[in-house]
Amino acid sequence: MHRTRVKICGITCVEDALIAADAGADALGFVFYPPSPRAVSPEAAAEIVAQLPPFVTCVGLFVDAERDDIMKIAERCHLDLLQLHGKETPAFCQSLGRPYIKALRMRDDADVAAVAASYPAARGLLLDSYKPGVPGGTGETFEWQRIPPQLAAQTVLAGGLRPDNVARAIAQVKPYGVDVSGGVEARPGRKNAEAVRQFIRAVAQADQSYPGSLEVEK
Ligand SMILES: O=C(O)c1ccccc1N[C@@H]1O[C@H](COP(=O)(O)O)[C@@H](O)[C@H]1O
């Protein structure tokens, strides 16, 4: 059966990290972008990461940060994956020498296929909503039909996902994974435990009606 991977982003404390991990999150995101209400210090993130169970991928989110800062934080926090959410070039991303996903904000002229082709070393593209002046965490969806179906399996869908719309998003896009931040928050920077569980349950239910699931199980 197909399983859509789930990343819960904007983790700022151990309690929320363990709730998300226990609910079945595949990945947790740490926002190293100081202006964000979900920003976490490298010191705090390192303490959270140290208390996680195995098999949870730790993702560090950066927006046009300096190379040295990214390298130091990745090392200190034992990050498994970088999420580069700004205007980082393919050469810059590759120079970090670590696995990364590249975020693409879906402006009207965004060309998913062209961006995917220019970042061949990326582990995948994360597609997020575009809002002028806001680099991410907008809480808004975009028109999912703009995602080329042939690239969906390499994409992580983000932007305005919630427990009540994520199943529809999966049915329509069939992405590799989904990423949520604001849609499972109690307030900026803190998660709502029940919303986290509902989100992950909704993903699992959507996967059960994924085309081909029944055939594979027979
Ligand atoms: O979460 C943030 O504050 C943030 C700041 C800067 C860049 C990206 C950020 N978050 C990412 O935005 C998307 C969508 O978030 P939401 O679910 O719409 O709140 C997600 O990939 C977060 O990782």
The ligand as a MOL file (V3000), in Angstrom:
LIG
                    3D

  0  0  0     0  0            999 V3000
M  V30 BEGIN CTAB
M  V30 COUNTS 23 24 0 0 0
M  V30 BEGIN ATOM
M  V30 1 O 6.8290 27.9090 9.5130 0
M  V30 2 C 7.3860 28.9860 9.2970 0
M  V30 3 O 7.2870 29.9410 10.0640 0
M  V30 4 C 8.2000 29.1560 8.0580 0
M  V30 5 C 8.9810 30.2890 7.9400 0
M  V30 6 C 9.7460 30.4700 6.8020 0
M  V30 7 C 9.7370 29.5480 5.7840 0
M  V30 8 C 8.9340 28.4170 5.8900 0
M  V30 9 C 8.1650 28.2070 7.0180 0
M  V30 10 N 7.3560 27.0890 7.1500 0
M  V30 11 C 7.0760 26.1680 6.1210 0
M  V30 12 O 5.9780 26.6320 5.3670 0
M  V30 13 C 5.2450 25.5300 4.8670 0
M  V30 14 C 3.7590 25.6940 5.0580 0
M  V30 15 O 3.4020 26.0360 6.3380 0
M  V30 16 P 1.8450 26.0770 6.7750 0
M  V30 17 O 1.4380 24.6390 6.9800 0
M  V30 18 O 1.0950 26.7380 5.6700 0
M  V30 19 O 1.8230 26.8420 8.0510 0
M  V30 20 C 5.8020 24.3130 5.5310 0
M  V30 21 O 6.6800 23.7050 4.5870 0
M  V30 22 C 6.6420 24.8180 6.6320 0
M  V30 23 O 7.7510 23.9660 6.7310 0
M  V30 END ATOM
M  V30 BEGIN BOND
M  V30 1 2 1 2
M  V30 2 1 2 3
M  V30 3 1 2 4
M  V30 4 1 4 5
M  V30 5 2 4 9
M  V30 6 2 5 6
M  V30 7 1 6 7
M  V30 8 2 7 8
M  V30 9 1 8 9
M  V30 10 1 9 10
M  V30 11 1 10 11
M  V30 12 1 11 12
M  V30 13 1 11 22
M  V30 14 1 12 13
M  V30 15 1 13 14
M  V30 16 1 13 20
M  V30 17 1 14 15
M  V30 18 1 15 16
M  V30 19 2 16 17
M  V30 20 1 16 18
M  V30 21 1 16 19
M  V30 22 1 20 21
M  V30 23 1 20 22
M  V30 24 1 22 23
M  V30 END BOND
M  V30 END CTAB
M  END
